[in-house]
């Protein structure tokens, strides 16, 4: 059972890039934290297949956790975040849809039953990228299956009558990872340093706002201690804008690596997965709620971390 003096938090997807940062931030802040993971269970985490437990077994493993720990918050980081994973014919595409679309609503129902606040992590890809910046109440129009399933997850949790829910939309993420391939931003470092002779075509079309997972985790801790009413949908995003090619230029500069093997591609992506041009999230309302968002400077953070490593 939790101590009377400590708030208790459950983090799903606690072995992922964002989940790890959130799990660590709440532990360091003195919370009692339980972390769930399915595919990559690390020391201290609990293995649980959320789709199996919630959609087949009606929360047979989750419900006792709620009874034992009396959670104040559940932060739902577990998701399939790779847009390519939803391509027709991709292995496990159906499982990805279930995790993103069907699990959140069932989790919201259990949170409601236990009077727990659910924080659902969503994405800027619920928008089509044609009229940025997007406010929390802007019309949604996802262009591909990833955005469609995450929007369905939003709608599912908000549809649970009486549930205490906060939807937080974030853009593409970066930060500490076990391996660079765990992040769509970090993986660019491997490409910049590739000496194999391979030529890479790199997107210089889509405008992205890379945001550090450590900053999001810190923001969530601040939000959990806030003595204010939090809107049901809020945005958190850094303000700096880069294409993937521009990020490669920055990594090349920091690492002193030429990037002649990376070819700038300003054309509309044609790989079968529609990607929005510019899904900038308006964070004006979030700033009014918490003040300074305390987002890291992209180049400065990477300069420090790549130099240290």
N, C-alpha and C positions, 0 to 999 in steps of 0.2 A: 504493500500500500504506500501511496505517496506521503511525504511529510506534510504536515499541516501548513508549514511555512513556505513551501515550494510549489510553484505552478508546475503543471505537468503537460507535456506536449508529445504528440505522436507525429512522426515524420514518415510518410510513405516514400518509396524510392530513395531511401537514405544512403544508398551506395552510389547513386548517380552524381553527376557534376554539381548540380544545384542542391540535391538532397544532402550530399555530404557537407556542403558549406552550411546549410540550414541546421543540420543535426549538430555540427560542431559549435555553431554560434549560440544556439540555445543552451547547450551544455556549459559553455564558457560563461554564459550569463546567469548560471546557477539554477536553471530549470531541471526538473526531472524529465529526461527525454528517452523515449522508446523509438527506435528506428526499425523500419521494415524494409526488407529487400527480397527480391526473388532470384534474379539471375546471378548477381555478384554479391554474395553475402560476406561482409567483412566482420572482423572481431567486434563483438558488442551488439551486433544487429540481429534481428529476428527474421528467419526465413519465412516468407509467406507469399503465395501466389494469390494476389488480390482478385483476379478474375475468377479463379476456381472457388475461392472462399466466399466471395460476395454473390456471384452469379449462379453458383451451383449449390453451395452449402449454406446459404443464407447467413453468412458471417459467423460460422461455427467457431472459428479461431479468433476473429476480431472481437466479438461481443464480450468474451471473458477478459480481454485486455482492457476494455472500457470499464468493466466492473472493478477490476483490480487497481487501476491507476487513476481513475477519476480525472480524465484529461480535461484541460481547459481549452486547448486548441488541437486540431488535427490539420497538419499542413500537407496537402496532397501534391507531392512532387512527381509521383510515379506516372510515367507517360511514355509513349513512343514519339520521339521528337524528330525523327528523320523523315522528311517528306518523301524521299525515295522509297521508304519501306511500305508505302501504300500503293505503289504501282501494281496494276493488275498482273497477276502471275507471280508476284514476289512471295517467297516463302514466309509464312506466319503473318501475312497481311491481315487475315481475318482476326487473328489474336490482337494485332495492333489496334484494329477498329474497336474491339471489345474493351480493351484497356482504356482507350481515350473516350469512347462514347457511352459505354454502358456502366462501367465501374463507378464513375463519380456520383451518379444519382443514388445508387445503392449505399454508397458511403455516406452521403448526405442524410439519408434516412436513419442510419445508425447514429450519426452525430445528433440528429434531432431527438431520437429516443433517449439519448444520454445528456441532453442539454449542453452540447459541446459545439464550439465555433469551428466551422470548416473553412479553411483557406484553400481555395482551388487555384492552382497556378495555370494560367492560360497563356495565349500567344498573340503577338501582333498580327499573325497570319489569319486571324478572323476577318481582317479587312482586305480589300482588293488592291490597295496601293495607288488609287487614282486621285484621291483628294485629301492628302495629308495636310496638317496633322490631325489625328483622330482623337476625339474626346471619348470618355467612357460610354457616353450615350449615343455616339455616332452610329449610323446604320452599318451593320456587318454584311460582308459579302465575300466569304472565302473563295479563293480560286482553285484550291486543290484539296485532296482528301484529308490531308493533315489538318488544315484549317477547318474543314467541315466537321471532323470528329471532335476537335477541341471546342468548337462552338457548340456542338451537341452536348458536350460535357458541361459547358457553362449553363446552357438552358436547363439541363437535367437537375443540377444542384439548385438553381434559382427557382425551379418549379416545385421543390419540396416545401409545401406549406408549413410555416412555423419554424423552419430550420434557420439557424444563424450561419449565414454564408457570406464570405468575402471572396470575390473573383479578382485576382491580380494578373493583369496581362503584362508580359515582358517580351523583349525582342530577343535576338540571337545572343547567346551567352558565351562567356569565356572565363578563365580563371584556373586555379590549380586542378590538375587532372592526373590520374595514374598514367595515362598515355594520351598523346596529342589527338589521336583519332576519336577521343571521346567528345570532342567539341568541334563544331563547324568552323570555329575561329582558330583554335589551337592547331588543328591539322595543317593550317597554312604554313606553320613553322617548318614542318617536315618537307613540304613542297619547296619552300624557299631554299632549304639546305640539301635538296636532292642533287646528287652529283652523278646520277646514273646516265645522264644524257637524254632522258625523257623530256619531251616538250609538253607543257601544260597550257591549255586554253583557260584563262581565268576571267570570270565574270566582272565586267566593269559597267554593268547596267543597273542592277538592283542596289538601291540605297539602304544601307544597314546601320543600325545604332547599337553596336556591341556593348553589352553591359556585364559587369563583373559579378559573378555569383556571390562573392564575399560581400559586395555592397547590398545585394538583394537580401542576403541572410541577415545582415545587420539591420536593414530596414524592417524586416519582419519582427525582429526582437523589439525594436522601437515601437512598432505598431501594436504589438501585444501588450505593451505597458501604457498605451495611450488612454488617457481618461476622456475620450471623445467618442461620439458616434461615428463609426467608419462606414462610408458608402458601400453598397453591395458590389460595385464594380469600380476598381481603381487601376491606374497605370503606373508602372515604374520602369524608367528607361534613362540611360545616359543620353546626353544631347549631341555627342559628336557623331558625325555621319561619314561613313566610308563605304566604298565598294570592296569586294573581296580583293580586287587587284590593288587598290590603295592600301589595304592592310598588308598585302605582300610587299609592297614598296617599303612600308614602315619596318616590317620584320627584316627585310634585306638591309636596310640602313643600320638597324640595331646590331645585327649579326655580322655586318660587313660582308654580306654575301651578294654577288651579282645575281640579278633575276632575269638574265637574258633568255633563260629557258622557260620563262612564263610569258605567255602571249596575251596581251590585252584583248578582251572580247566585249565590245559594247553593244552587241546585238541582243535582241529579245531571246531569252533562253528557249531552246527548242528540243529539250531532252525528254519531252513527254510529261513533265511536271510543271504546271503553270506556277510562276513565281511573281508576286506583286512587285511593282516598281519601287514604291516608297510607302511603307506602313508606319511612318513616324507616329509615335504615341504622344499625345499631349499629356504632360505631367503637371499642368498648372493646378489642377484640383488637389493632386497629391502634395504638392509643395505647400498649398494652403493648409493642408492637414498636419504635416509634420515639419514644415520648414525646409531647410537645406536637404536635398536628397543624398548628398555626400557620395556622388558618383566618382569613381576613379578616372583620372586622365589616361586614356588608352595607351598612348606612347610612353608616358612616364612609368606606368605600372609595368609594362612589358620590358622597358629598359632596365628597371630595377631587377625584375625577376629573371630575365634571361641573362643578365650580367652575373647575378648571384649564383645561378645554376651552372 
